[in-house]
């Protein structure tokens, strides 16, 4: 059933109109002002229901104004990674069939074939809003109406557009509200790019749903983050593990008493980092999710040490299972026992509608309402989930399943190893064996023989990599996940 109550755009008018909703480097907007600017932008955009509006913007108020403006019209906002090369931007614009583009002036110049309507941020954008009438109706929506089209970060080299409906945004915000205990008194600092699901769907939109305040920073800068926390009275902040490691070097000398907690997701975080923040009196929570689902599991601070290595328990508004998948038919799936490896599958209102223009990929991922994450995990007797790796990363050596994440965790403890990524490579005798790409700690030069010996003391022989390559850096996505398909591009030392 369609109703304006199902439309995310209706959230803004439900809060105290005078309360501050959004702060960026240029302005501070109340909920009434944010709602008005979104309404004016909705009149400016020459789009109809279902049209796609691409966003090639930095972290500024226009980004969230555009999301709500699209929702008002029933259009679909398409956040694009502003770090992509021009051919990659062109490909995604063509793939989604964008009718309009909102872009930073310098980014608009990198678009070889722009859509019919282009509006540049800055003076042109402000002039357009000033000349447009305010008010206007919010389009009725159904829970399954698409709201966002977000391209996956591409750890496999293939970026697919996940079509995300209104219901997903609502129930993900409800899950975040429960886990984060969000209220209208909360203030979140967002230094993650809004083109990523973490910055938009996990931090910003849930805070606006709760009536809190979103403070945007144009880019990640550790010193600027702590200054922003101190100056704006920030109550929570989210970042990926690599950012939290960098932030530790700048934490001294700031009044961070306003922070209720910190939150990390996107990749595994070391327990020593959690402990380091605890020594500074800061609570670090962690979670796990995907663009296709947003938050799936959360680990509260009280369990961070006791359940080290876990990503927590499933969120409230979803059905999350760890199952064996002998076939694509959910009727054949069996829930795993404690400690048994299986695939995480999820069903409920937080799942995507499918992949844009990719019916085969959609059919492979969505099976009778269940979304296959391709993330392998175990679940303990208390229901805590621990990631083992990606199904596509798993390789078979001598008939045994090998999970690279397990091997990587062992080598991460090596005193001369800073980072490591393991992949399966063909082997005439065993079918496949492991190849490890190692970033040594500063000044270290670990040999392959020494690394093999370390592994044999801690792993079954078939799990120990047969090849080791020392490199300067591992290619990563914006959330810190290693892009294993790009490892071959690295020159080994």
C-alpha positions, 0 to 999 in steps of 0.5 A, a space after each residue: 500500500 502506498 502512503 506518504 508515511 512510507 517515504 523517507 522524505 517525510 522524516 524531516 517534518 516530524 522533528 522539532 523544526 528549530 533543532 539543528 539537523 545538519 552542519 557542514 563546512 559552509 552552513 548549519 541547517 535546522 530540520 525546517 531549513 533542511 526540509 525546505 532546501 530538499 523541497 526546493 531541490 525537488 522542484 529544480 530536478 527535472 525527474 519523474 518517479 523512478 528516474 535516477 539522479 547521480 550524485 558526484 559530490 563531497 561531504 556537503 549538505 547538498 548530498 543529503 538534500 539530494 537524497 531527500 529531494 529524490 525521495 520527495 519525487 519518487 526518484 532514485 538517488 545514485 551515489 557515485 564514488 568521487 575517487 573513480 577515474 572518468 571511464 569508471 564514472 562514465 560506465 556507472 552513469 551509463 549503467 544506471 541511465 542517470 537523468 540528472 547529475 549533481 556534481 562538484 564543479 571539478 568533478 563535473 569536468 571529469 564526466 565525458 558524457 554527462 546526462 541531460 541535466 547537470 547542476 554543479 554544487 556551489 553558486 549555481 546550486 544555491 541560485 537554483 534553490 533560491 529561485 525555486 518555490 518551497 513546499 510541494 507534495 511528498 510522493 506516496 511510496 510503498 515500502 518496496 519503492 526504490 530509494 537508492 542505487 549504490 554501487 558495491 565497492 568492488 573487492 572482486 573487480 565487478 561493481 554492481 548496483 544494489 537497488 535499495 528500497 524505502 523499507 531497507 532505509 527505515 528498518 536499518 535506521 531502526 536497527 541502528 537506533 536500537 544498537 546505538 541507542 540514538 536519541 534527538 540529543 545525539 550528534 554524529 561526526 561523519 568523515 567517511 564519504 557519503 557515497 559509501 553505505 557506512 557514511 550514508 546509511 549507517 551514520 547519517 540517515 539513522 541519526 536524522 531518523 532519530 532527530 539528532 544532528 549530523 556534522 559533516 567533515 569534507 575529508 578524513 583528517 585525524 586532528 580535524 576529527 578530534 577537534 570536531 568532536 571537542 568543538 561540536 560536542 559529538 556523541 558518536 563517531 564511526 570509521 573503518 579500522 584503518 582510520 581508527 589506527 590513525 586516530 590513535 596517534 592524535 588522541 592526546 590533548 583533546 576533551 572527548 568527554 562528550 563521546 558516548 561511543 565509537 563505532 567501526 565496521 567494514 573490516 576486522 579490527 584488532 583487539 589491541 586497538 579496542 584496548 588502546 581506546 579503552 585506556 583513553 576511556 573511549 568505548 569502541 563498538 563494532 559491527 558487520 554488514 554489506 551495501 546490500 543489507 547495511 547492518 547485520 551484526 553488532 558487537 557491543 563494547 561490553 563483549 568486545 574483549 570477551 568475544 574478541 574476533 566476533 562481529 556480534 549478534 544479529 540485529 533486531 529487524 532481520 532474520 540472520 542464519 549461518 547455514 550450509 548451502 549444498 544447493 541454491 534451494 533454501 529448502 536444502 540449507 541447514 543451520 550450522 552447529 557451534 563452531 561449524 563454518 557456514 554462509 551468512 544468509 539474511 531475510 527481512 526488511 533490510 535486504 535490497 531489491 536486487 542488482 540493477 540490470 543484472 537479473 542473473 546476479 540477482 537470482 544467484 544472490 536472492 533465493 526465495 527471499 533469502 539474501 546470500 551474503 557469500 560471507 563465511 562464518 561460525 556461530 557460537 553457543 551464545 549466538 555470536 557470529 565470527 567471520 571466517 572469510 568470503 566464499 569466493 576466497 575459499 580454496 581447496 587444497 588436497 581436498 581440504 577447504 582452506 579459508 584465507 581469513 584464518 591464515 591471515 589472522 595467524 600471520 597478523 600476529 607475526 612480529 615482522 608482519 604488518 599486513 597480509 593477504 592470502 589467495 589460492 593459486 593453482 598447484 599441480 600436486 594439491 590442486 591449489 595452495 596458498 600464496 601470501 602477500 606480506 607487508 613487513 613491519 618497518 625495517 623487517 625483512 622476513 624470509 619465506 622459510 621463516 614465515 613457513 616455519 611460523 605457520 607450521 607451528 600454528 596451522 595444519 600443514 595444508 593451510 600454510 602458504 607455499 609462496 610468500 611475496 613481500 610488498 609495500 602496500 595492499 590495495 584496499 577499498 574505501 572501507 579497508 577491505 583488501 582488493 585481492 583481484 588487484 594483488 597481481 598488479 603489485 610489484 613484489 620485493 
